[in-house]
Each structure stands twice: as structure tokens, then as C-alpha cells.
């Protein structure tokens, strides 16, 4: 399994290369913001309705992506 730090770096790198053609001194910060948006979307969409009332999420996955978010913020 990929570590939260490795995944954070991978996400920011992927975002960086997506906006590389718009290279500015702020490209890295924009890449971090894009990666944070992606992780927030992942965290906000975890789980599936199981019986119409309860929401099930894999705690390990939530913990992993929370750590990824924290790692991105520290980059």
C-alpha cells in the first residue's frame, strides 16, 4: 500500500503536470490546492448507503486519505 506521504506527493505532481503549461511562480501552490480538492472529494464521498439509514465507510481508507491531506498541506 502506498504511504500517505507518497500519495500526497503523487497527487500534487499529477496536478502540477496538468497545469504545467500555465507555468507561473505559483504553479506549485495551485497544484497543492487542486490535490486538496481531489482528496476532499474522496473523503466527502466515502461510503455507501447500506440500509437507507446508515452510512458505511472503511475507517482505514478515511484515515489514509486524512493523512494524505495532512501531508499535502505540509508540502
C-alpha positions in Angstrom: 0.0 0.0 0.0 1.2 3.5 -0.9 2.0 5.7 2.1 0.1 8.9 2.7 3.2 10.9 2.1 3.9 9.2 -1.2 0.3 9.6 -2.3 0.3 13.3 -1.3 3.4 13.8 -3.5 1.9 11.8 -6.4 -1.3 13.8 -6.3 0.5 17.2 -6.3 2.8 16.0 -9.0 -0.1 14.9 -11.2 -1.9 18.3 -10.7 1.4 20.1 -11.4 1.8 18.4 -14.7 -1.8 19.1 -15.6 -1.3 22.9 -15.2 2.4 23.0 -16.2 1.5 24.7 -19.5 0.4 27.6 -17.4 3.7 27.7 -15.5 3.9 30.6 -13.1 5.7 31.0 -9.8 2.5 29.9 -8.1 2.1 26.7 -10.1 3.2 24.5 -7.1 0.7 26.1 -4.7 -2.1 25.8 -7.3 -1.2 22.1 -7.7 -1.4 21.6 -4.0 -4.8 23.3 -3.9 -6.0 21.0 -6.7 -4.8 17.9 -4.9 -6.5 19.1 -1.7 -9.8 19.5 -3.7 -9.4 15.9 -5.0 -8.8 14.5 -1.5 -11.7 16.4 -0.1 -13.9 15.0 -2.8 -12.7 11.5 -2.0 -13.3 12.0 1.8 -16.7 13.5 1.2 -17.8 10.6 -1.0 -16.6 7.6 1.0 -19.1 5.0 1.9 -22.3 3.6 0.6 -25.8 3.6 1.9 -26.4 0.2 3.4 -29.9 0.2 4.6 -31.2 3.7 3.7 -30.2 5.0 7.2 -26.7 4.1 8.0 -23.6 5.2 6.1 -20.7 2.8 5.9 -17.1 3.8 5.4 -13.9 1.9 5.7 -12.1 3.6 8.6 -8.7 2.6 7.3 -9.4 4.4 4.0 -10.7 7.5 5.7 -7.6 7.6 8.0 -5.3 7.1 5.0 -6.8 10.0 3.0 -6.9 12.2 6.1 -3.2 11.6 6.4 -2.7 12.3 2.7 -4.5 15.6 3.1 -2.2 16.5 6.1 0.9 15.5 4.0 -0.2 17.7 1.1 -0.7 20.7 3.4 2.9 20.2 4.7 4.4 20.0 1.2 
